[in-house]
Amino acid sequence: MGDRRFVKGSPSSLPDSASGRGTAFAGRLPSAPGFWRSPVRGVRFTAVLGLVLLAGLTLLFVTGLLSYAAYNPDLAPVNDKTPGKGLLGFYLFAWPTGPHWLYRLTQGLHVTVGVALVPVLLAKLWSVIPKLFVLPPVRSAGHALERVSLLLLVGGALFEFITGLLNIQLEYVFPGSFYPLHFYGAWVFFAAFLAHTGLKLPRAVRVLRGGRLEGSAPGEADELAAPDPAVPTISRRGALAMTGGGSLLLLITSAGRSFDGPLRQVALLTPRGAAEPGPGPNGFQINKTAAAAGVTAADTGRDWRLTVSGPAGKIRLSREQLLAMDQYSAALPIACVEGWSTSDQWWRGVRLRDLAALAGYPDRPPGVLVESVQHSGAFRKVALRDNQVRDPRALLALQVNGETLSLDHGYPARVIVPAAPGVLNTKWVARLTFEAL
């Protein structure tokens, strides 16, 4: 028998069986080239998904900024739930009151497109997952930047989509307020998104100009293609069609939350607010019922008074006195941050600018701080901008669709302002303080 020379720490120092087992084990690791064998993966497949996400995620970010601006974050701390935001807290412009369906459109797009992009995002993550396990993890400074941006991109995307989906399902299971979590997460994600796009977009455009989805461009290696692909069970076009079909299904079962009629009935995957309120003039969607807000008949009964404050002092008005004032009507929707909205409802009540005149601002009323009888909650107090107070359609509503407000819809009085998010249309109003905000 011949002797085998052993060198400590070398593969030859192991018995053949142990060395074979080690090699076989290494071949089963995600970092092994042969671990990922799907024939669907490829740079063009990933590039198509990437360009769809480039358009979709840009739309989500812009509509998210619009939603932030709609809250009038510069007016008062009660409106802005992102303390310490610094430069990140810029807003695009003072939020207008027209068109009256503006927030219904922007937030409906934000939520509906976000839901529809879920299959595309998952397919994109699946297509590049082998790159997460490539060894060595860092080969150069540029590669390190790419890996960091990818880590933040993947983590940020999952965080934003998960928190967003939980929020629209009214599942408030966050370790804090949804607003700052989603706000700061969006900035982290979008910074990584811009960095990753800058690194990858030129390659994606070059690959797609090759004209064929199957195969790689002439003279260009396809680093995402499996070196030893398994037998195909679906083509890349088929995989894209399946991803698009999933997005279409989510679109159909989500978009109806922003429409009336049959389409709303097929919005199976997203809530329409709280439980359906039933038929009748008050039979339209509600985000939070009076019971959920802790508001009882005792808070809104015969002893209820509205306190209007301004230079003229404090004026207390009963509901009967409000009904005796000039009444005006406006057809306005309710649109909420969770993405659902109603069609235009016919509201009737006292104009906010008439109440401002009563408080001592007869000419150019300023903004107003609105307070609810609700005892707790993130938006029991809100601030409205001066242009919102001056709009003749901005009402302290006492009736809707020809009938007295129900308790769930804000009886005895609620604010309704064109183009404003639902949470700024305060229900069960107790106090209006007109002042420069």
Backbone hydrogen bonds, N-H to C=O, Kabsch-Sander energy under -0.5 kcal/mol:
donor,donor_aa,acceptor,acceptor_aa,energy
8,K,6,F,-0.5
10,S,7,V,-2.3
13,S,10,S,-1.7
14,L,11,P,-1.8
19,S,15,P,-2.6
20,G,16,D,-2.4
21,R,17,S,-2.3
22,G,18,A,-2.4
23,T,19,S,-2.3
24,A,20,G,-2.7
25,F,21,R,-2.6
26,A,22,G,-2.4
27,G,23,T,-1.8
28,R,24,A,-0.7
28,R,25,F,-1.1
29,L,26,A,-1.2
32,A,29,L,-1.9
35,F,32,A,-1.8
36,W,32,A,-0.5
37,R,35,F,-0.7
41,R,38,S,-0.6
46,T,42,G,-2.3
47,A,43,V,-2.3
48,V,44,R,-2.3
49,L,45,F,-1.7
50,G,46,T,-2.6
51,L,47,A,-2.2
52,V,48,V,-1.8
53,L,49,L,-2.3
54,L,50,G,-2.3
55,A,51,L,-1.8
56,G,52,V,-2.7
57,L,53,L,-3.2
58,T,54,L,-1.2
59,L,55,A,-1.9
60,L,56,G,-2.1
61,F,57,L,-2.3
62,V,58,T,-2.4
63,T,59,L,-2.6
64,G,60,L,-1.9
65,L,61,F,-2.2
66,L,62,V,-2.1
67,S,63,T,-2.1
68,Y,64,G,-2.1
69,A,65,L,-2.4
70,A,66,L,-2.0
71,Y,67,S,-0.7
71,Y,68,Y,-1.0
72,N,69,A,-2.0
75,L,72,N,-1.7
76,A,72,N,-0.6
79,N,76,A,-1.8
80,D,76,A,-1.0
81,K,79,N,-0.6
85,K,82,T,-0.9
88,L,85,K,-1.6
89,G,86,G,-1.6
90,F,87,L,-1.0
102,L,99,P,-2.1
105,L,101,W,-2.0
106,T,102,L,-2.7
107,Q,103,Y,-2.3
108,G,103,Y,-0.5
108,G,104,R,-1.1
109,L,105,L,-2.4
110,H,106,T,-2.1
111,V,107,Q,-2.3
112,T,108,G,-2.4
113,V,109,L,-2.4
114,G,110,H,-1.4
115,V,111,V,-2.3
116,A,112,T,-2.4
117,L,113,V,-1.7
118,V,115,V,-1.3
121,L,117,L,-2.9
122,L,118,V,-2.5
123,A,119,P,-2.4
124,K,120,V,-2.5
125,L,121,L,-2.5
126,W,122,L,-2.4
127,S,123,A,-2.2
128,V,124,K,-1.2
129,I,125,L,-0.7
129,I,126,W,-0.6
131,K,128,V,-1.6
132,L,128,V,-0.6
132,L,129,I,-1.1
133,F,130,P,-1.3
134,V,131,K,-0.8
144,A,140,S,-2.4
145,L,141,A,-2.2
146,E,142,G,-2.0
147,R,143,H,-2.4
148,V,144,A,-2.5
149,S,145,L,-2.5
150,L,146,E,-2.1
151,L,147,R,-2.4
152,L,148,V,-2.5
153,L,149,S,-2.4
154,V,150,L,-2.9
155,G,151,L,-2.6
156,G,152,L,-2.7
157,A,153,L,-2.6
158,L,154,V,-2.4
159,F,155,G,-2.3
160,E,156,G,-2.8
161,F,157,A,-2.6
162,I,158,L,-2.4
163,T,159,F,-2.5
164,G,160,E,-2.3
165,L,161,F,-2.6
166,L,162,I,-2.3
167,N,163,T,-2.1
168,I,164,G,-2.3
169,Q,165,L,-1.2
170,L,167,N,-1.9
171,E,166,L,-2.8
172,Y,170,L,-0.9
173,V,171,E,-1.7
176,G,174,F,-0.5
181,L,177,S,-1.4
182,H,178,F,-2.9
183,F,179,Y,-2.3
184,Y,180,P,-2.6
185,G,181,L,-2.0
186,A,182,H,-1.8
187,W,183,F,-1.4
188,V,184,Y,-2.1
189,F,185,G,-2.6
190,F,186,A,-2.8
191,A,187,W,-2.2
192,A,188,V,-1.9
193,F,189,F,-2.5
194,L,190,F,-2.5
195,A,191,A,-2.0
196,H,192,A,-2.8
197,T,193,F,-2.5
198,G,194,L,-2.5
199,L,195,A,-1.6
200,K,196,H,-2.3
201,L,197,T,-3.1
204,A,200,K,-2.4
205,V,201,L,-2.6
206,R,202,P,-2.2
207,V,203,R,-2.6
208,L,204,A,-2.4
209,R,205,V,-1.6
210,G,207,V,-1.5
211,G,208,L,-1.4
220,E,217,A,-2.1
223,E,221,A,-0.9
225,A,222,D,-1.0
226,A,38,S,-0.5
230,A,37,R,-3.2
239,A,235,S,-2.3
240,L,236,R,-2.4
241,A,237,R,-2.5
242,M,238,G,-2.4
243,T,239,A,-2.2
244,G,240,L,-2.9
245,G,241,A,-2.4
246,G,242,M,-2.1
247,S,243,T,-2.1
248,L,244,G,-2.4
249,L,245,G,-2.3
250,L,246,G,-2.2
251,L,247,S,-2.3
252,I,248,L,-2.6
253,T,249,L,-2.1
254,S,251,L,-1.1
255,A,251,L,-3.0
256,G,252,I,-0.6
257,R,254,S,-1.8
258,S,255,A,-2.1
259,F,256,G,-1.5
263,L,260,D,-0.5
264,R,261,G,-1.0
265,Q,261,G,-0.8
265,Q,262,P,-0.6
266,V,262,P,-0.8
266,V,263,L,-0.7
267,A,264,R,-1.1
268,L,266,V,-2.4
269,L,253,T,-1.3
270,T,253,T,-0.5
270,T,267,A,-0.6
274,A,286,I,-4.6
283,G,280,G,-2.2
284,F,282,N,-1.5
293,A,289,T,-1.7
294,G,290,A,-0.6
294,G,291,A,-0.9
295,V,290,A,-2.8
299,D,296,T,-1.0
300,T,296,T,-0.8
304,W,301,G,-1.9
306,L,317,L,-3.1
307,T,305,R,-0.5
307,T,430,A,-2.3
308,V,306,L,-0.6
308,V,315,I,-3.1
309,S,307,T,-0.5
309,S,432,L,-3.0
310,G,313,G,-1.0
312,A,359,A,-3.0
313,G,310,G,-2.2
315,I,308,V,-2.8
315,I,313,G,-0.5
317,L,306,L,-2.7
317,L,315,I,-0.5
322,L,318,S,-1.9
323,L,319,R,-2.3
324,A,320,E,-1.2
325,M,321,Q,-0.5
325,M,322,L,-1.1
328,Y,349,G,-3.0
330,A,347,W,-2.0
332,L,330,A,-0.8
332,L,345,Q,-2.1
336,C,340,W,-2.5
339,G,336,C,-2.1
341,S,257,R,-2.1
342,T,334,I,-2.2
345,Q,332,L,-2.9
347,W,330,A,-2.8
347,W,345,Q,-1.0
348,R,399,Q,-2.0
349,G,328,Y,-2.4
350,V,396,L,-1.8
352,L,394,A,-2.3
355,L,351,R,-1.6
356,A,352,L,-2.2
357,A,353,R,-1.8
358,L,354,D,-1.8
359,A,355,L,-1.5
360,G,357,A,-1.1
361,Y,356,A,-2.4
368,V,384,L,-1.6
369,L,433,T,-2.5
370,V,368,V,-0.6
370,V,382,V,-3.3
371,E,431,R,-2.5
372,S,380,R,-2.3
373,V,428,W,-2.7
380,R,377,G,-1.2
382,V,370,V,-2.2
384,L,368,V,-2.6
388,Q,385,R,-0.7
389,V,385,R,-1.7
390,R,386,D,-2.3
391,D,387,N,-1.0
394,A,391,D,-1.8
395,L,393,R,-0.6
395,L,416,I,-2.4
396,L,350,V,-3.3
397,A,395,L,-0.9
397,A,414,R,-2.5
398,L,348,R,-2.7
399,Q,348,R,-2.1
400,V,403,E,-2.9
401,N,346,W,-3.8
402,G,346,W,-0.5
403,E,400,V,-1.6
405,L,398,L,-1.7
410,G,407,L,-1.5
411,Y,406,S,-2.2
413,A,410,G,-1.2
414,R,397,A,-1.9
415,V,426,T,-2.9
416,I,395,L,-2.2
419,A,100,H,-1.5
420,A,417,V,-1.4
422,G,335,A,-2.5
424,L,421,P,-1.6
425,N,422,G,-1.5
426,T,424,L,-1.3
428,W,410,G,-0.9
429,V,413,A,-2.4
430,A,371,E,-3.3
431,R,371,E,-1.8
432,L,307,T,-2.8
433,T,369,L,-2.4
434,F,309,S,-2.5
434,F,432,L,-0.6
435,E,367,G,-1.9
435,E,433,T,-0.6
